[in-house]
């Protein structure tokens, strides 16, 4: 791994006022497609964007995958209107954004700390795509090469498999739900005067990060699954900073049988995350047999190890959650990272969202997710969790000393480039 990490945009800026919006639930009766990375996210996204007839509206934190740029340009060539709100953080991302704008994409630099003039959110960290005002895709993964690796076949069972992060998503067919999310994105975009020449230009990166590639494909791969609803299904959008902390603690506290979580990290001593953990503890008090299992993302480097050990100590001492028995780390022989932010309760309800478990994510960022209760959909994601749990690491990793990679070493192969946005605490 390269030892020099380029600086990202500072996320401790002074924020302008934000008036929280009301977030109603919606009854949906169209199709729902469940998908996951690295297995099926690209295939689902490609299929849906290529089927777009009128418009594609995107709000996303990280956009660095060149083939996603090509996918949007292909849609524009067919006459599809493309709008993109991006939290621009890096020279390469800025250049990709400008290329899209030059080709006619309506581009807006998100109103976050990365914007030089309009700063409403610490990070605009949502990953929401609205297509033709009919479909909305809500997911944990960015448009980075690891969160949406180019596995063209749905399920990646044939051809050359590209490893990546564990991420999940839901595509929901509902004009009302799509309209709601489109309004969220459009309202945020309206806060910004989008003139590409006035965008903040980050200092050019002098280094990039690489690490050892996973050595084998996961034991099980998960193609997307389409669900035809038999009747109206209630879907609750979950937004930060609007209603995450109003909704999720209560839902966790009502768990009776199980709480399964995949998270990039859990900052268990931060104020709002403590509230989330206390909600789990409350459910455990009411239902002593409650099963609690957590899969976490990898620890990035040796410097993060003491912080994670303190976090594990707190989870053990305060909540009785032990490494190995209740907590495991994603298997980096099979995955680049666990970038997921998924919660499954009692095997029937699921949250798919962009919120990490940090105070910023649940209270200061723009984030988006959906909560729904549908046993078959929850089963799809439970199978993914069980796969990752079974292969997960039960002890803290050992780290080799970091090194600066030479072109000759990289030329020998066995490395992948990683995006800072997939690891940074937001």
C-alpha positions in Angstrom: 0.0 0.0 0.0 1.3 3.5 -0.8 2.2 5.3 2.4 1.4 8.8 1.2 -2.3 9.6 1.4 -3.6 12.6 -0.6 -5.5 15.1 1.5 -9.2 15.1 1.0 -11.4 18.2 1.4 -11.7 19.1 5.1 -15.2 18.2 6.4 -15.3 20.4 9.5 -16.5 23.6 7.7 -19.1 25.9 9.1 -22.5 24.9 7.8 -25.3 27.1 6.7 -28.7 26.6 8.2 -30.9 23.7 7.0 -34.6 23.3 7.6 -35.4 19.6 8.0 -38.1 18.3 5.6 -41.0 16.0 6.5 -40.3 12.5 5.3 -43.5 10.6 4.7 -43.8 6.9 3.9 -45.1 5.7 0.5 -47.2 2.8 -0.7 -45.5 1.3 -3.7 -47.0 -1.4 -5.9 -44.5 -1.7 -8.8 -41.5 -4.0 -9.1 -38.5 -3.9 -6.7 -35.1 -5.1 -7.7 -32.6 -6.1 -5.0 -28.9 -6.1 -6.0 -25.4 -6.2 -4.5 -21.8 -5.4 -5.3 -19.5 -6.8 -6.6 -22.0 -9.2 -8.0 -24.8 -7.4 -9.7 -24.8 -3.6 -9.2 -23.2 -2.7 -12.5 -25.4 -5.1 -14.4 -28.6 -3.6 -12.9 -27.4 0.0 -13.3 -26.4 -0.6 -16.9 -29.7 -2.2 -17.7 -31.7 0.6 -16.2 -29.7 3.5 -17.6 -29.7 1.9 -21.1 -33.5 1.6 -20.8 -33.9 5.2 -19.8 -36.1 7.2 -22.3 -36.3 10.7 -20.9 -34.2 11.5 -17.8 -31.5 10.3 -15.4 -31.0 12.3 -12.2 -28.1 11.4 -9.9 -27.0 12.5 -6.5 -23.8 10.7 -5.5 -20.7 11.2 -3.3 -17.9 9.6 -5.3 -17.8 9.3 -9.1 -14.5 8.0 -10.5 -15.3 4.9 -12.7 -14.7 5.9 -16.3 -17.1 3.3 -17.7 -19.9 5.0 -15.7 -19.1 8.2 -17.5 -19.4 6.3 -20.8 -22.7 4.9 -19.7 -24.1 8.4 -19.1 -22.7 9.8 -22.3 -24.4 6.9 -24.2 -27.7 7.8 -22.6 -27.2 11.5 -23.6 -26.4 10.4 -27.2 -29.9 8.9 -27.3 -31.4 12.2 -26.2 -31.8 11.4 -22.5 -31.4 14.4 -20.1 -28.8 13.7 -17.5 -28.4 15.7 -14.3 -25.6 15.0 -11.8 -25.0 16.4 -8.3 -21.6 15.4 -7.2 -19.6 16.0 -4.0 -16.4 16.9 -5.9 -13.3 15.9 -4.0 -10.2 15.4 -6.1 -8.7 16.5 -9.4 -9.6 13.4 -11.4 -13.2 13.6 -10.2 -13.4 17.3 -11.0 -12.1 16.6 -14.6 -14.6 13.8 -15.1 -17.4 16.1 -13.9 -16.3 18.9 -16.3 -16.1 16.5 -19.2 -19.7 15.5 -18.6 -20.8 19.1 -18.2 -19.0 20.0 -21.5 -21.1 17.3 -23.2 -24.3 18.7 -21.9 -24.9 17.1 -18.5 -26.5 19.4 -16.1 -23.9 19.4 -13.4 -24.0 20.8 -9.8 -21.3 20.8 -7.3 -23.1 19.5 -4.1 -23.7 22.0 -1.3 -21.2 20.4 1.1 -17.9 21.3 2.6 -16.3 20.6 -0.8 -18.2 23.5 -2.3 -16.4 26.9 -2.0 -19.6 28.9 -1.6 -22.6 26.9 -0.5 -22.1 24.6 2.5 -25.2 23.1 3.9 -24.1 19.6 4.6 -20.7 18.2 5.9 -20.8 15.7 3.0 -23.4 15.1 0.3 -23.0 11.3 0.7 -26.2 10.0 -0.8 -26.3 7.5 -3.7 -29.6 8.1 -5.4 -30.5 7.6 -9.0 -34.0 8.6 -10.4 -34.8 7.3 -13.9 -37.6 8.6 -16.1 -39.5 9.7 -12.9 -40.5 6.1 -12.5 -37.6 4.2 -10.9 -35.4 5.2 -8.0 -32.2 3.4 -7.1 -31.1 3.8 -3.5 -27.8 2.2 -2.5 -24.7 2.2 -0.3 -22.2 2.2 -3.2 -20.6 5.0 -5.1 -19.7 5.1 -8.8 -16.1 3.9 -7.9 -14.5 1.0 -9.6 -14.7 -1.0 -6.4 -18.3 -0.2 -5.4 -19.6 -0.8 -8.9 -17.1 -3.1 -10.5 -17.7 -3.8 -14.2 -19.2 -7.3 -13.9 -21.4 -7.1 -17.0 -23.3 -10.4 -16.3 -25.8 -10.1 -13.6 -24.4 -12.2 -10.8 -20.9 -12.3 -12.3 -21.0 -16.1 -12.7 -19.5 -16.1 -16.2 -16.6 -14.3 -17.7 -13.8 -12.6 -15.9 -14.9 -11.7 -12.4 -13.9 -8.3 -11.0 -13.6 -8.0 -7.2 -14.9 -5.1 -5.3 -16.6 -3.8 -2.2 -19.6 -5.4 -0.5 -22.4 -2.9 -1.2 -26.2 -3.3 -1.6 -29.0 -1.5 -3.3 -32.7 -1.4 -4.1 -34.4 -0.3 -7.3 -38.0 0.6 -6.7 -40.6 1.3 -9.4 -42.9 4.0 -8.0 -43.7 7.4 -9.5 -44.5 8.8 -6.1 -41.4 7.6 -4.4 -39.3 8.6 -7.4 -40.9 12.1 -7.3 -40.0 12.4 -3.6 -36.3 11.5 -4.1 -36.1 13.7 -7.2 -37.5 16.6 -5.1 -34.8 16.0 -2.5 -32.1 16.1 -5.1 -33.5 19.0 -7.0 -34.0 21.1 -3.8 -30.3 20.5 -2.9 -29.2 21.3 -6.4 -31.2 24.5 -6.3 -29.1 25.7 -3.4 -26.1 26.0 -5.7 -25.3 28.2 -8.7 -23.8 25.6 -10.9 -21.1 27.2 -13.0 -18.3 24.7 -13.8 -15.6 27.3 -14.1 -16.3 28.4 -10.5 -15.9 25.0 -9.0 -13.4 24.5 -6.2 -10.3 23.0 -7.7 -8.6 20.6 -5.3 -4.8 20.5 -5.2 -3.6 18.0 -7.7 -3.0 14.6 -6.1 0.7 13.6 -6.1 0.1 10.1 -5.0 -2.6 7.4 -5.4 -3.4 4.4 -3.2 -3.0 0.8 -4.1 -3.4 -2.4 -2.1 -3.2 -6.1 -2.7 -6.1 -7.4 -4.7 -8.4 -10.1 -3.3 -7.0 -13.5 -4.1 -10.2 -15.4 -4.8 -13.8 -14.7 -5.7 -16.4 -15.0 -3.0 -17.7 -18.6 -2.5 -21.2 -17.4 -3.4 -22.2 -14.8 -5.9 -25.6 -13.1 -5.9 -27.4 -12.0 -9.0 -30.1 -9.4 -8.6 -33.6 -10.5 -7.8 -36.8 -8.9 -9.0 -39.9 -8.9 -6.7 -43.4 -8.4 -8.1 -45.4 -7.1 -5.3 -48.8 -8.8 -4.6 -50.2 -5.6 -3.0 -49.1 -2.2 -1.8 -45.9 -2.1 0.2 -45.0 0.6 2.7 -41.6 2.1 2.0 -40.1 4.7 4.4 -37.4 7.0 3.1 -34.7 7.5 5.7 -32.7 10.8 5.2 -30.0 12.6 7.0 -30.1 15.0 8.5 -33.9 14.8 8.4 -35.3 11.7 10.0 -32.6 9.0 10.5 -32.4 9.5 14.2 -36.2 9.8 14.5 -36.8 6.5 12.8 -33.9 4.0 13.2 -33.4 3.9 17.0 -37.1 3.1 17.5 -37.1 0.4 14.8 -34.0 -1.2 16.4 -35.5 -1.1 19.9 -38.5 -3.1 18.6 -36.4 -6.0 17.4 -37.5 -9.3 18.9 -35.4 -12.0 17.2 -32.4 -10.7 15.4 -30.4 -7.6 14.3 -27.9 -8.2 11.5 -25.7 -5.2 10.5 -23.1 -4.7 7.8 -21.3 -1.4 8.3 -18.1 0.2 7.1 -17.5 1.2 10.7 -19.3 1.9 14.0 -18.1 4.9 16.0 -19.7 3.5 19.2 -18.6 6.4 21.5 -20.0 9.2 19.4 -23.3 10.7 20.7 -25.8 9.7 18.0 -24.2 6.3 17.5 -24.4 5.7 21.2 -28.2 6.3 20.9 -28.3 3.6 18.1 -26.3 1.2 20.2 -28.5 1.9 23.3 -31.6 1.1 21.1 -30.0 -2.3 20.4 -29.3 -2.8 24.1 -32.9 -1.9 24.9 -34.2 -4.6 22.5 -31.8 -7.1 24.1 -33.2 -6.3 27.6 -36.7 -6.9 26.4 -35.8 -10.0 24.4 -32.7 -11.6 26.0 -32.4 -14.2 23.2 -32.0 -11.5 20.6 -29.4 -12.4 18.1 -27.0 -9.5 17.3 -24.3 -10.0 14.6 -22.2 -7.3 12.9 -19.9 -7.4 9.8 -17.5 -4.5 9.6 -15.3 -3.1 6.9 -11.6 -3.7 6.9 -9.2 -1.7 9.0 -7.4 0.4 6.4 -3.9 0.5 7.9 -1.8 0.0 11.0 -2.4 3.5 12.2 -6.2 2.8 12.5 -5.7 -0.4 14.6 -5.5 1.3 18.0 -8.7 3.3 17.3 -10.5 0.2 16.2 -9.3 -1.8 19.3 -10.7 0.9 21.6 -13.9 0.8 19.7 -14.1 -3.0 20.1 -13.3 -2.7 23.8 -16.2 -0.3 24.2 -18.6 -2.5 22.3 -17.5 -5.4 24.5 -17.6 -3.6 27.8 -20.7 -1.5 27.3 -22.9 -3.8 25.1 -21.4 -7.3 25.5 -20.6 -7.6 21.8 -17.5 -9.7 21.3 -15.2 -10.0 18.4 -15.7 -13.4 16.7 -19.0 -14.2 18.4 -20.9 -11.0 17.6 -18.6 -9.0 15.4 -16.4 -10.0 12.4 -14.5 -8.1 9.7 -15.0 -8.5 6.0 -12.8 -11.2 4.4 -10.3 -9.2 2.3 -9.2 -12.4 0.5 -12.6 -12.1 -1.2 -13.6 -8.5 -1.0 -11.8 -5.2 -1.3 -13.9 -3.7 1.6 -17.2 -3.7 3.3 -18.7 -0.4 2.2 -22.2 -1.6 3.0 -24.7 0.2 5.4 -27.3 -2.5 5.8 -29.6 -3.4 8.7 -31.9 -6.5 8.8 -34.3 -6.8 11.7 -36.1 -10.1 12.6 -35.5 -11.5 9.2 -38.3 -9.4 7.6 -37.4 -5.7 7.6 -34.4 -4.1 5.9 -32.7 -0.8 5.7 -30.6 -0.1 2.6 -28.9 3.3 2.8 -25.8 5.4 2.6 -25.5 6.2 6.3 -22.3 5.0 8.0 -22.6 4.9 11.8 -20.9 8.1 12.6 -22.4 11.3 14.1 -21.7 13.2 10.9 -23.5 10.6 8.7 -26.7 10.6 10.7 -26.9 14.3 11.6 -24.9 16.5 9.3 -24.5 14.9 6.0 -27.0 14.6 3.2 -27.7 10.8 3.2 -30.5 8.7 1.8 -32.0 5.2 2.4 -35.2 3.2 2.5 -36.7 1.0 5.1 -39.3 -1.7 4.2 -40.8 -4.8 5.6 -40.9 -7.6 3.0 -39.8 -11.1 4.1 -38.6 -12.2 0.6 -36.5 -9.1 0.1 -35.1 -9.4 3.6 -34.2 -13.0 2.9 -32.3 -12.0 -0.2 -30.1 -9.6 1.8 -29.9 -12.1 4.7 -28.3 -14.6 2.4 -25.7 -12.0 1.5 -25.1 -11.3 5.2 -24.7 -14.9 6.1 -22.2 -15.4 3.3 -20.1 -12.5 4.5 -20.5 -13.5 8.2 -19.4 -17.1 7.5 -16.2 -16.0 5.7 -15.5 -13.0 7.9 -12.3 -12.6 9.9 -12.8 -13.3 13.6 -9.6 -11.5 14.8 -7.9 -8.2 14.2 -5.6 -8.3 11.1 -1.9 -8.2 11.1 -0.3 -5.4 9.0 2.9 -5.4 7.0 4.8 -2.2 7.0 3.4 0.2 4.4 5.6 0.9 1.4 5.9 3.2 -1.5 5.2 1.1 -4.6 7.6 1.4 -7.6 6.3 1.1 -11.2 8.2 -2.1 -11.5 6.4 -3.6 -8.5 3.0 -2.5 -9.8 3.9 -3.9 -13.2 4.2 -7.4 -11.6 0.5 -7.3 -11.0 -1.6 -8.3 -8.0 -2.6 -4.8 -6.9 -5.8 -2.7 -7.3 -6.2 1.1 -7.1 -8.5 2.2 -4.2 -10.6 5.3 -3.9 -10.1 7.5 -0.8 -13.8 8.1 -0.7 -14.5 4.5 0.0 -12.5 4.7 3.3 -12.8 8.2 4.6 -14.9 8.7 7.7 -17.9 10.7 6.8 
